[in-house]
Amino acid sequence: MGIKTKRPFRFIYTGYRNGSINMAMDEAVMIGLEKHLSTPVLRVYKWHPPTISIGYFQPISEIDLKKCSTDGIGVVRRLTGGRAVLHDKELTYSIIFSEEEFEPFTKKEIFTFIANCLIETLRLLGIEARIAEKSRGNLKSPDCFASPAQYELETTKGEKLIGSAQVIRRGIVLQHGTIPITDSYKKISQYLTDYNQPTPKLSKSLSESAGRIITEEELLRAIFDGFSNFINLEDGEFTSYESLLIRKLSKEKYSAEEWLKRR
């Protein structure tokens, strides 16, 4: 398979964070790369409390904010597009790099490259996956897992395994995605205002696909090893510049009602 990127990527595992901090961490690295103050990152993280992230263009009216508040579910708007995801009992990956690291720097090539990293990750867990050739299912649903999207990963039977979203801004790519370990992500229908139906059987958790319980530790190791077949990974941490920016973005942007309700 070989290494296809130029510089080493920092591998950062941040464990549990709330939605605003998780989104701030992703954007801080993007800004650092734009200013040539950061190096590429592959980050793995979790969410506390369980949180619904919505796409950049998604109307907030699709989310029942009152019920989320009552049940202790966080809500945050992503910088990336796509639809709503309930993050709970999963690992989320985030990969951030610039056009300096990757050629050709096209949306299709980037999606395919990352999908191959994820296919290798799942293979190490004994799960056979493929890249979806086209979007299927309920394309109007506010639920990300209601349909496999083109370039996302699905089982050989066409069931979505990982939900990913991407943004490219000023030569910097951010792609992050949820890797459900259990089927808890399907509970999102309880928190959608106009779509109170169970998630269609077009998706599967890793444990369901493997026919056994997949642990967080197993998945974390598989992500590191799977991506290592394509990029140079080195254990890393955030720089002082990024850490200051994370606090600023978390407080002033991602925690702000203005950002959440901008659409």
C-alpha positions in Angstrom: 0.0 0.0 0.0 2.8 2.4 0.8 2.9 5.9 2.3 1.1 8.4 0.1 1.5 11.6 2.2 4.6 13.7 2.6 4.9 14.8 6.2 4.3 12.6 9.3 0.9 13.0 10.9 0.5 13.6 14.7 -1.7 10.9 16.2 -3.7 12.4 19.1 -6.2 10.5 21.3 -8.2 13.0 23.3 -10.8 10.7 25.0 -14.0 12.3 26.2 -14.7 15.9 25.4 -17.9 17.9 25.0 -19.2 18.9 21.6 -17.9 22.5 21.5 -14.3 21.4 22.5 -14.3 18.5 20.0 -15.3 20.8 17.2 -12.8 23.5 18.3 -10.0 21.0 18.3 -10.6 20.2 14.7 -10.9 23.8 13.6 -7.8 24.9 15.6 -5.6 22.5 13.6 -7.1 23.7 10.4 -6.3 27.3 11.2 -2.8 26.3 12.3 -2.2 24.5 9.0 -3.5 27.6 7.1 -1.0 29.7 8.9 1.8 27.1 8.6 2.0 26.8 12.4 0.7 23.2 12.6 1.4 19.8 11.1 -1.2 17.3 10.0 -3.2 15.4 12.5 -5.1 12.1 12.9 -7.2 12.5 16.0 -9.5 9.9 17.7 -12.0 11.1 20.3 -15.2 10.5 22.3 -18.1 12.6 23.4 -19.4 13.5 26.9 -22.2 14.0 27.3 -23.7 12.0 24.4 -24.0 14.7 21.7 -25.9 15.3 18.4 -23.7 17.0 15.9 -25.5 18.7 13.0 -24.1 19.6 9.6 -23.0 23.1 8.7 -26.0 23.7 6.4 -28.6 21.7 8.5 -31.6 23.6 9.9 -31.6 23.6 13.7 -35.4 23.2 13.5 -34.9 19.5 12.7 -33.6 18.9 16.2 -35.9 18.8 19.3 -33.7 21.0 21.5 -36.1 20.8 24.5 -36.0 17.0 24.6 -32.2 17.0 24.1 -31.9 19.3 27.1 -34.3 17.2 29.2 -32.4 14.0 28.4 -28.9 15.5 28.8 -28.0 15.3 25.2 -25.6 17.9 23.9 -26.1 19.6 20.5 -23.3 21.2 18.4 -23.0 22.4 14.8 -20.1 21.1 12.8 -17.9 23.0 10.4 -18.5 20.1 7.9 -21.7 19.4 6.0 -23.9 16.3 6.1 -26.7 15.4 8.5 -27.3 14.8 12.2 -25.4 12.1 14.2 -25.9 11.0 17.8 -22.4 10.4 19.1 -22.6 7.8 21.9 -20.7 4.5 22.4 -18.4 5.1 19.5 -15.1 6.5 18.4 -14.8 9.5 16.1 -11.9 10.0 13.8 -10.7 13.3 12.5 -8.0 13.7 9.8 -6.7 17.2 9.0 -4.1 18.0 6.4 -3.1 20.4 3.6 -2.6 20.2 -0.1 1.1 20.1 0.7 0.7 16.5 2.0 -1.5 15.0 -0.7 -1.6 14.8 -4.5 -3.8 15.0 -6.4 -5.8 17.2 -4.1 -9.3 16.6 -5.3 -12.4 15.8 -3.2 -12.9 12.4 -4.9 -9.2 11.4 -4.4 -9.3 12.5 -0.7 -12.5 10.7 0.1 -11.2 7.5 -1.6 -7.8 7.7 0.2 -9.4 8.1 3.6 -12.0 5.4 2.8 -9.2 3.0 2.0 -7.6 3.8 5.4 -10.9 3.0 7.0 -11.4 -0.2 5.0 -8.0 -1.4 6.3 -9.0 -0.4 9.9 -12.2 -2.6 9.6 -10.3 -5.5 8.0 -8.1 -5.7 11.1 -11.3 -6.1 13.1 -12.5 -8.9 10.8 -15.1 -6.7 9.1 -15.3 -6.7 5.3 -16.3 -3.3 3.9 -16.4 -1.5 0.6 -16.8 2.1 -0.7 -20.4 3.0 -1.5 -20.6 3.9 -5.2 -23.6 6.1 -4.9 -25.9 7.6 -2.2 -29.0 5.5 -1.4 -31.9 5.4 1.1 -33.8 8.3 2.5 -31.8 11.2 1.2 -34.2 13.7 2.8 -33.9 12.4 6.3 -32.0 14.6 8.8 -30.4 11.4 10.1 -26.9 10.7 8.7 -27.4 6.9 9.0 -30.6 6.8 7.1 -28.6 6.4 3.9 -25.1 5.4 2.8 -23.6 8.3 0.9 -21.2 8.0 -2.0 -17.6 7.2 -0.9 -18.7 6.2 2.6 -18.1 2.7 3.9 -20.7 0.0 3.8 -20.9 -3.8 4.3 -21.0 -6.1 1.3 -24.8 -6.1 1.7 -25.0 -2.3 1.5 -25.3 -1.4 5.2 -23.6 1.8 6.2 -20.8 1.4 8.7 -19.2 4.8 9.1 -20.7 8.3 8.7 -18.2 10.8 7.4 -18.3 14.5 6.5 -15.7 16.7 4.9 -14.8 20.4 4.3 -12.0 21.9 2.3 -11.1 25.4 3.1 -8.2 27.4 1.7 -6.2 24.3 0.8 -6.9 22.5 4.1 -9.0 19.4 4.4 -10.9 18.3 7.5 -12.7 15.0 7.4 -14.2 13.5 10.5 -16.6 10.6 11.0 -18.4 8.5 13.5 -17.6 4.8 13.9 -20.4 3.3 16.0 -19.4 0.4 18.2 -23.0 -0.3 19.3 -26.4 0.6 17.8 -27.0 3.5 20.3 -26.7 5.9 17.4 -30.1 4.7 16.2 -31.8 6.5 19.1 -31.4 9.8 17.3 -35.0 9.4 15.9 -36.2 10.4 19.4 -34.6 13.8 19.0 -35.7 14.7 15.5 -38.7 17.0 15.1 -40.2 15.7 11.9 -38.7 12.2 11.5 -39.8 10.1 14.4 -39.2 6.8 12.7 -36.6 4.1 13.5 -33.4 4.3 11.4 -33.9 2.1 8.3 -32.0 -1.1 8.2 -29.4 0.5 6.0 -26.7 0.7 8.7 -24.9 -1.5 11.1 -22.6 -1.0 14.1 -19.2 -2.6 14.2 -20.3 -5.1 16.9 -23.3 -6.1 14.8 -21.2 -6.5 11.7 -18.5 -8.5 13.5 -21.0 -10.7 15.4 -19.1 -10.0 18.6 -18.4 -7.2 21.0 -15.8 -4.8 19.6 -14.0 -2.9 22.4 -12.9 0.7 22.3 -9.3 -0.5 22.8 -9.5 -2.8 19.8 -10.9 -0.1 17.6 -8.4 2.5 18.7 -5.5 0.1 17.9 -7.1 -0.8 14.5 -7.5 2.8 13.6 -3.8 3.5 14.3 -2.6 0.4 12.5 -5.0 0.8 9.6 -4.0 4.4 8.9 -0.4 3.5 9.4 -0.4 1.5 6.2 -1.0 4.7 4.3 0.5 7.5 6.3 3.4 8.0 8.7 1.9 8.3 12.2 3.7 9.6 15.3 2.3 10.1 18.7 1.7 13.8 19.2 -0.1 16.5 21.1 -1.5 19.9 20.5 0.9 22.9 20.2 0.5 25.8 22.6 -0.9 27.9 19.7 -3.5 25.3 19.0 -4.4 24.9 22.7 -5.1 28.6 23.1 -7.1 28.6 19.9 -9.2 25.6 21.1 -10.2 27.4 24.2 -11.1 30.5 22.2 -13.1 28.7 19.5 -14.9 26.5 22.1 -16.1 29.5 24.1 -16.7 32.1 21.5 -17.9 30.0 18.5 -19.0 26.4 19.2 -20.7 27.1 22.6 -22.5 30.2 21.2 -26.2 30.0 20.5 -25.6 32.2 17.5 -23.5 29.5 15.8 -25.8 26.7 16.7 -28.9 28.4 15.4 -27.4 30.1 12.4 -29.7 28.1 10.1 
